[in-house]
Amino acid sequence: MKPEVLLGDELTDPHKNRLAFHQAANQKIAHAKQHNHIIGLLLIDLDNFRSINNHLGHHLGDKILLQTQERLASCLGPDDFVTRIDGDEFIILLGNIAEAETTENTVHKLMSCFTMVYNLDGIDAHISASMGIAYYPYAGTDTQTLLESANISMSHAKSLGGNNYQYHTKKMSKKYKKKFYLENALKFALEKKELFLNYQPIFNLATREMIGMEALLRWRHPVSGLISPDVFIALAEKNGLISSIGEWTLQTVCEQAKQWYNAGYNKFKISFNISAHQFLQKSFPKLMMHLFKNTYIPANLLDLELTETAFITQSSYFETILKKIADAGISITIDDFGTGHSSLTRLKHLPIRALKIDKSFVLDIIPDSFDAIIVNSLITLGKKLGMNVIAEGIETEAHLQFLIANGCSQGQGYYLCKPLSAKQMTMFLKKNMMAR
């Protein structure tokens, strides 16, 4: 006997296929409960299938989908089920399993389906796939929960580069559910005023005089507490929220800078970070100029920070915008320097004012250590290029003295001053002005 395979309208009516899948899954779960069996639910997604459609055309893409389903069906037994449920996703039910380990051979056979070349009207194509695997009753006792578990493990396979399979685990489920929860919560973070800015002073290391500050974006979730920028910035870039968040950040910085400027605090620059995703959008330069015009803030009070990875792009548009911003009076700093692979040949021709040494190097600068050698080299490089060098992550007296001894003149970190709210920063400025 052959496995149950849903053919016919599989390319034109995926809704019908989903209904058939749910019916088959419910029946198999009921049978498994009665006979104390295990069910395997496998979710398979073709890697980069959109590129196939774009380059070869949808008619050849449809042929790939049909051939894929036929190949998958050939690997299955009479108690199994396979169909395409959406786009380039296929779902398989493995029925009447005594032990989960016994399905390993079937999983390998299914993945080997994608090692064979697809012949498409004389065109040879290679396709890979990512597979997520969830077992009843371990990953869920109903169809929907099993499907969600398989989807989580398939997403994990995708995140590892695709062309692999992953089994569902409780740890994985917890991690991805938290991620999905935060992705959804981030969509409302601006509206609910959960995002805010702190400001960390930047000092002349020898004199301890404040010469600038960096605006730091923070997210305080009402349930999860403070969320790391490393987490939520990546989520914002992924789900398209980075533009609205970046615009809010820039507007808030400009408005706060104007308040301090009007109060007479105008001897320092405020640095702000912009995602490379937003920087490369055509609307970004116009947005910046509009905000300056509306807040009447002198452009020379601001310093734009871009991570080093942003400078990897070979786009002439990137260089044009950098020069426009510099010509407007805004200085430009490379943030997290030393962690990327920017071309030094390109850097020396760009209007860069300063390099910021990433805190990951500064935190471990024990004399004669590898990180100490790196930091010393970055300081020398920056000075040779005629740029200011700023160290992040200064947390001890030893950090401070090492940096001063090796010629780094500027820096920031908790040892010098922790990030402050706008109100705390105003008090800090008043205190420092009175002390002069």
N, C-alpha and C positions, 0 to 999 in steps of 0.2 A: 504493500500500500504506500501511496505517496503522501507527503504532508499536505495539509490544507493550504492552498495558495489562492489568494483572491486575484483573479485576472479580469479581463474584460474592460471595465471602466477605470482601471487603476490610474491612468494618466489624466482622465477628465473629471473624475468624481471622487477625490480623496475623502470627502465627507462620508460617502457610502462606505469607504474602506475603514474609516475610524469607527463607525457604528458596528461594522462586522468584527473589528478587533475587540471592541468592548464586550460584545456578545460572546466571542470565543474565550476571552480572558475570564469573564464571569463564570462561564461553564467549567473551565479548567480549574479555577480556584475552588468552586463548589466540589468538584470531583477530588481535588487534592485534599480538601478538608475531610472528606468522607473516608479516603483511603490512606491518609497520612503520607502523602507524597510531597515532593518539592516541584515548584514551577520556576523556570528561568525566563525572564523577560529581557530581551536584548534590543537595544535601540541603536541603529546604525545610521550615521550621517556621512555622506560623501564629502571629502575635503575639497574645498575650492571649486565646487560644482558651478557656481555662478560664472567663474572664469571660462569654464567649458562652454556654457551657453553663449557667453559674450563673443568668444573667439570662433566657435564652430557652428553656432546657430542652434536654436531650440529644437529643430527637427532631429539633429544628431544627439542633442542632449536627451531627448525622449527615448532614442534607441539605447542609450547608456542605461537609462532607468529600467527599461524592459529587460535588457541583458542581465543587469544586476539582479533583478528579482528572480530570473530563471536560474542564475548561478547559485544564489542563496538557497533556493528551493531544492536544488540538486544535492545539497549537503544535509538535508533534514530528513527526519523519519516520519512515520505515519501518525504519531501523536503530536506533531508540531504544526505550527501555523506561521505564515509569513505574508506580509502585505506592505505596500507603501502607504504611509499615512499622511504625509505632507511634504511638498517640495521634493527634496532629495533625501528624505528620511524613510527608513524601513524599520519595521518592527517584527520581531520574531518571538514566538512563544514556544518554549521547550517543555513538553508535558511529561508527566509520569516519571520524574527523576527520583531515584532512590537516594543518591548522595550528590551534592553540588559538584564535588570533584570529578564526577564521571562525565561532566559536560566539557571538560577541557579540550578533548580531541575535537568535538564539534565546533568549539570556539575557534580553534586553530584552522579548521577546514573552512569556516566562514571567512576568516581574515585572508586566507590564501586565495579566495575568489578574486581579490583585488590585485594579486601579483600577475595575473594574466592580462595580456594586452587586449584592449577593446578594438575590434576592427569595425570602422564606421565608413562604409562606402569607399573603401580604399585608404582611409586615413586611420593610422594607428594612434591610439590614445592610452595613456596610463592614468589610472584613477586610484587614489588611496581613500581609506575610510577610517572614521573613529567610531568605536563601539563602547557603549555603556551596558553593564550587566547587573541585574538585580534579581534576587531570588525570593520567592514566596516560601516560607513566611518571614524570613529574616529581615528583608528590606521593606516589608509591607504585607498586610493581609487583605488588601482590596486592590482593585485594578488601578485606581487613580494614584494611590500611594506608591505602588510598584512602578508605575510609569514615571512619576516624579523622581523616584530613586534612580531609575535607569537614565533619566535625563541628566541628573546631577553627575553621575559617573561618566556619561558621554561628554559632558561639558569639561570635566576634568581631563579626559583623554585629549580633547581639543586644545586645552591650555598647555598640554605637554608637547604640542607641535603636531598633533594628529597622527594618523597612520599607526594607531595602537588601540588597545582595549583596556578598560579599567573596571574592576569589580567594585560594587557599592560597599561602603563601610559607614558605620555610624559617625566616625570622626569626619569623614568627607562630607556627609550629609549636613552635619552641624556647621561646618565651615561654609559650604555653599548657601545654605539657608540664611546664614548671617549676612553673606554677601548680597543675596537677593533682597533681603530686608533693608540693608543699608542703601542699595541702589534706589529702591522705592522711596525711602525716607529722604534721600538727598534731593529728590524732585521737589520736595516741599520745604526744604531747609531755609531757603531765602525768604519765602512767604511767611514762615513761622519765626523769622528773625533768630534762627539758631546759629547762623554764621556771624562771626565777628572778627575784628582785627586787634592784635596786640602789636606793640612796637618795642623793638629791642635796640638799645643804643649801640653805636659803633664808636670806639674810642681811639685816640692817639695813644698807643701802648706805652710810650715813654712818659707822657705827661698826665695820663688818665683823663684828658679833656675829651668831652663828647664832640665828635665831628660829624655825626650823622646818625641815622637810625634805619632799621629795616621793618617794614610792615609785614606782619606774619598772619596769614589767614588761618582761622581756627573754626572748628565745628563742634559745638556742644550739643549732643543729642539728649533729649529728656530722659531716655531710658538707658542708652549705652554709654552715656557720659562723653568725654572728649574722644573724638575720633582722629587718628593720626592723619595729617595731610598726605602722607605717602599712600594712604588707603583711599581717601575720598577724592583726591585730585585725579587719581587713575580712573576711578569710577565716573567722575564728571567728564573726563575725556572720552571714555567709552560710550556713554549714553547721551552725548551731545549737550550736556549742561555747562560745559566749561566756558562757553561764550557769555552766558548770562551771569555766571559767577564771577568771571574775570571783569566784566563790565561793572558789576556792583563793587568789586574790590577797588578798581581804579577810581571810580566816582567817589567812594568813601575816603580813599587816600587823598584825593584832590581837595575835597571839602575840609578834611581835618588839617591838611597842610595850610590851607587858606586861613583857618582859624588861628593857627600858631603864627603864621606870617603876620596877620593883623595885630597880634598881641606882641609883636616885636621879636619873636624867636625865628630869626632868619639867617642864622650863621651855620646852618647844616642842611644836608640833603636828606630826603626821604627815599629810601630804596623800596621798590615794589617788584614782585615777581609776576611774570606773564607766561602762561603756558605756550610752548611752541605751536600747539594746535591753533590757539587764538591768534598768535602773532602773524601767522601765515594767511589768515583770512583777509580778503580784500577790504573788508570794512574796518579793520583795526586802526589804520592811520587816521581815517576820518573821525573815528570814535574818540581817539586821543585828543585831536585838535578841537573837537566840539566840547569836550570836558574842560580843556584849558580855557577856552573862550568863555564858557559859562561860569567858571569859578574864578576867573581872573587871577590865576596863579602863575607866577613866573616859572617858565619851563626849567630854568636852571636850578630850581629847588628839588627837582625829581631825578631819580636814578633808576633806570630800567634794568632789571636783572633777568637774564635768560640762562637756563642751564646749558652746560657745555654741549650736551647732545643736540641742542637746537642748531649749533654751528656746523654740524656735520652735513647739513643739506647743501647741495650744490646749486640751489636755486638762485638765479640772478635777481629774482624778485625779493628774496630775503635780504640780499646785500643792498638793494635799492631802498627798502624800507628802513634798514638800519641807518643808512646815511641820511635819509629824510628826518628821522627822529633826532639824530645827532645835530643836524643843521638847525633844528628847532630849538636847540639848547639843552636837550635832555641828555645826561650822560648815560653810558651803557657799561654794564658789568657782566662778566661771565661768572655765573654762580656754580657751585659744586665743582670747581676746577680740579682736574686730576682724575675724575671718575669716567669721563667720556673719551672720545678719540678725535678731538677737533684737530684740523690741519693747521700747524703753526704757520705754514706759508700763507694761508688765507687770513689767519688772525692778524698778522702784522699789517695787512692792508685794510682792515676794518676799523671803524671808529670806536675802539674799545678803550674805556678809561681805566678799568680795574679788573683784577682777577680775584675771586674768592676761593681760598683753599677749603676744600670740603672738610667738614668736621670729623669725618671718619678717619682722616689722617692725623689731625691734630690731637684727637683723644688718646692716641697711642704713641706719642712722640717721646719715647724713653731715649735718652742719649745713646747714640751709636746703634739704635734700632733701625730696621728697614724703613719704618714710617718716618723716622727723623731724617733719614737720607732723602726720602721723597719730598718732605716738606721743605727742606733746605734747597733742594733742586728747583721746586716750584717758585720759591721766593726769588732765587737767582734768575730764573727764566722770566718772571714777571718784570723784574727791574731791568733786565736786559732789553725787554720789549718796550720799555718806557711807560709801564703801567703801575698804578698803585696795587699793592698786594694786601688783601684783607684776609685774616684768619678767622674761621668760624669754630665754635665749640671749645673756647678757652674755659676750662673748668677748674684749673688748679694754678697755684703760684708757679709750679714747675713748667707748666705750659707757657705761661706768660713770659718767664725769664728766658726760656729756650727761644721763643719767637723774637724777643728783643735782641738777644745775642746773635741771632742769625739774620737780622736786618729786616724783619717784618714790622712795619710801623703802625699798622692798623688792625683792629680785631674786635670781636664780640663774643660773648659767652656768659654763662651763668656766674662764673667767678667775678666778672666785671659788673654785670647787671642782668637780671632775668628779664624776660619780655614783660612789658607793662601795658595795662589798658590805656586808652586815650586819656582818661582822667588822671591816672597815676603818672603818665608821662608829662602831663601839664604841670603837676606838682613837682616832678623831677626837674623840669626845665626852670621853673621858678626858683627852686632851691639852688640850682647851679648858677643861674644868673646873679642871684644875690651874693653868692660866694666869690664872684669875680671882682 
